Amino acid sequence: MKSDSSNEKIERVTELFSLAPRTAKPILNANSLKDSQTLAVMSMEGESFSDDELSLDDISNIGLAKTPSKFLMSPPSAPLSGTKRPNSETVQTTPLPVKSSKTSELLSPDSMQSPPDATGVYNSRSNRGQVVTQFNKELGHAVTDKDTNRRCEVRLYNREGEESTHVEARYRFMYTGLEERARAFEQILLSFQEQMSERLKELNQELSPVGEPRQESVWITGRILCEAAEGKLNPASVLLEGSRKDSGGSRVELDLRNLKSFALFPGQVIAVEGVNSSGRRMVVSRIAEGIPRPLASTPVESVLDYNYGKTWLNGKPLSIMVAAGPFTTSDNLHYEPLRDLLGQVNQNNSDVLILIGPFLDAEHPEFASGEPKLQGEGDSLVTADYYTVFVYRVASLLSEFFKINSRAQVVLVPSIRDIHHDFVYPQAPFTDKIPKGLECPWTKEFYGMLEIPSTRGLEKRVHCVPNPCTLSVNEITIGITSNDILFDISSDSIHVNTGNRLVRLAEHLLQAQNFYPLFPSNPNSTTPVDFRQSAKWKMPVTPDILLVPSKLAYFAKTSQDCLCINPGYITKGISAGTYAQITVHPNPRAELEKLTQGPTSSIAFGKIRQRASVDIKRI
């Protein structure tokens, strides 16, 4: 037996029991230490303890909860007796604790009711299913059919011949130095400068260095800065900073009074035409706010197969549903909105469901307290760690949904507000913190697992993707970011005669060719950007559909041949929110067959403006 002091053991307990990031109080059985995960971990390390070496008083000093551990991981709907979680590729979990007959009934087309024991504003709403805005109403939506086969292919999009723009695995963050940030900025600016230079060559013009005095009109490129160290950007405080390579980082003040319309924000990379006679102030005559990337191209034969092949859509429309969290109201952890949404997917027989986090919202009172409560035996509440809440409130709902629906595929996009996931942007996909879990030899529980079903193999139906990401659903590309970039930009930008401001905000992302072009972030933003990973929030192409959930007003509009959609949030505090239903109709068959006889093997198939219809509805 080792002679380590009690304080040293307490420190090791605290360090080893770090399953949930940002948790205020780790969960441990203080009354029955032999049933705890911590003792299991220490036993594997070859440690042994007696009651006098590590007392319950010592454990309480490190702020550990005193709920028996066997209560924490067992299914709340069953007697709390330490039921073992299966450890397999496709996990079948116990249904959620609902005081009604069957979970499948809650997801059936005939019933969209929330648990009968649930109360509050959400369940008393009278406007469920109300359509609040539409796009291409005349096209209509897909008619529900009885076909249960999967009709589409979902995968991450990567442009051929280019580096992947997606975070594939978790990485170390908070170690980016100033020099690395500067290099990231320089690379973004030089990339745009190269593209702009190619455009100007076609007009027999060239770029000039920033800050160089010229009596004639010239073009320069740089990023927008605010002259004042504090305060918001305004027309009188706009500076343009050039690249270190060609301009030595010089800055020039922009005089915008001759422009009839413009939209600018800090960090925006633009090209400016004007006269800079003094070298310090440029009178601007024209602004190029960015160069959107081209649309994705797909072989004509593949498009024809996706649209009319018997194993794919067979000439029928593609149905996609999109919802952004939080997926439970702020007064409970019942996850009624998520349950109701799955009922809608099953009722409409949708092909794809895109769920955009947060799933475990760090701003929810239960999670913010560090001690979320789940319903145990009877009416009792027990404290659970974050991974346990995800298993019994999200993963198990998906498991039950897949039992009654064999068609829909589900995409899970994390959020920086997910308290159980890495707090950094860009984010890796959801994964188990402990691969295959850590089994406690006493309770037979597995710890550190999300137990998301159907994520591997031929029967894969859940796609865990990074934040941000670009997806391919058949020939359609979909760009997604869970960060509220629209709100961040709108809080620190200037718009003069730009038309629909919400669409203009989304257009900034397309012109900048990335999902987070703002720098520095405004004081109200909580986005922890890691510039070492700046290549991972680039857009490989201009997507056909851009999903940008925001607290700003919901909308569905087209810009730059892209359908931009803010579906809103599915919950707003204790009230219900909105989600989006998208239907994409196939390309005309005669047109596709004609193109197969042409000389080109690939062609861009956007045409979302003509093919897609969108309804944004209340849940």
LINKA-V456148 format. One line per field, one symbol per residue. ss: DSSP state (H for helix, E for strand, L for the rest). psi: psi as a letter, one per 40 degrees, with the letter a starting at -180 (. if undefined). burial: I if it has 16 or more other C-alpha atoms within 10 Angstrom, else O. A space follows every 10 residues. Layout:
ss: ???
psi: ???
burial: ???
This chain:
ss: LLLLLHHHHH HHHHHHLLLL LLLLLLLLLL LLHHHLHHHH HHHHLLLLLL LLLLLHHHHH HLLLLLLLHH HHHLLLLLLL LLLLLLLLLL LLLLLLLLLL LLHHHHLLLL LLLLLLLLLL LHHHLLLLLL EEEEELHHHL LLLLLLLLLL LLLEEELLLL LLLLLLLLLL LLLLLLLHHH HHHHHHHHHH HHHHHHHHHH HHLLLLELLL LLLEEEEEEE EEEEEELLLL LLLLLLLEEE ELLHHHHLLL EEEEELLLLL LEEEELLLEE EEEEEELLLL EEEEEEEELL LLLLELEEEH HHHHHHHHLL LLLLLLLEEE EEEELLLLLL LLLLLHHHHH HHHHHHHHLL LEEEEELLLL ELLLHHHHLL LLEEELLLLL EEELLHHHHH HHHHHHHHHH HHHHLLLLEE EEELLLLELL LLLLELELLL LLLLLLLEEL LLLLLEELLL LLLLLLLLLL LEEEELELEE EEELLEEEEE ELLLHHHHHH LLEEEELLLL HHHHHHHHHH HHLELLLLLL LLLLLLLLEL HHHHHHHELL LELLEEEELL LLLLEEEEEL LEEEEELLLL EELLEELEEE EEEELLLLHH HHHHHHLLLL LEEELLLHHH HEEEEEEEL
psi: hifiiddddd ddddddffdh ieidhihihd egdeeidddd ddddeeiiii dedgiddddd defiifhhde ddeihdeihg ffhhhigidh hhiiiighfa ciddddeide hfiiheeiia ddeeiefheh hdiihfddda ihhhieheih eihhiihhhh eiihfihdii ihiffhiddd dddddddddd dddddddddd ddefiiiiih ehhieihihi iaihihdidi iihidefhih hiidddefei iihhheeehd iihiihehhi ihhahgdeed hhhhdihhei hiiiiiihhd dddddddeid ebdfeiihhh ihihiieiie eifdfddddd dddddddefi dhhhhhiidg heehddddee gihihahbei hihiiddddd deeddddddd dddehediih hhhiieehee ihgihiiiih ihdhheihhh edefihifid fhifeiadfh ehhhiihiih ihhbehhhhh heigdddddd efihhhfeah dddddddddd defiegehhi iideiehghh edfdeeeihd ihidhhhghi eiiiihiihf fhhhhheaie igbeiiaiih hhhhiiihdd ddddddeiei eiihgcfdde diihhhih.
burial: OOOOOOOOII OOIIOOIOII OIIOIIIIII IOIIIIIIII IIOOOOOOIO OOOIOIOIII OOOIIIIIII IIIIIIIOOI OIIOIOIOOI IIIIIIIIOO OOIIOIIIOO OIOIIOOOOO OIIOOOOOOO OOOIIIOOOI IIOOOOOOOI IIOIOIIIOO OOOIIIIOOI OOIOOOOOOO IOOIIIOIII OIIOOIIOOO OOOOOOIOII IOIOOOOIII IIIIIIIOOO OIIIIOOIII IIIOOOIOII IIIIIIOOOO OIIIIIIIII IIIIIIIOII IIIIIIIOII IIIOIIIIOI OOIIIIIIOO OIIOIIIIII IIIIIIIIII IIIIIIIIII IIIIIIIIII IIIIIIIIII IIOIOIIOOI IIIIIIIOOO OIIIIIIIII IIIIIIIIII IIOOIIIIII IIIIIIIIII IIIIIIIIII IIIOOIIIII IOIIIIIIII IIIIIOOOOO IIIIIIIIII IIIIIIIIII IIIIIIIIII IIIIIOOOOO OIIIIIIIII IIIIIIIIIO IIOOOOIOII IIIIIIIIII IIIIIIIIII OOOIIIIIOI IIIIIIIIII IIIOIIIIII IIIIIIIOOO OIOOIOOOOO OIOOIIOIIO IIIIIIIII
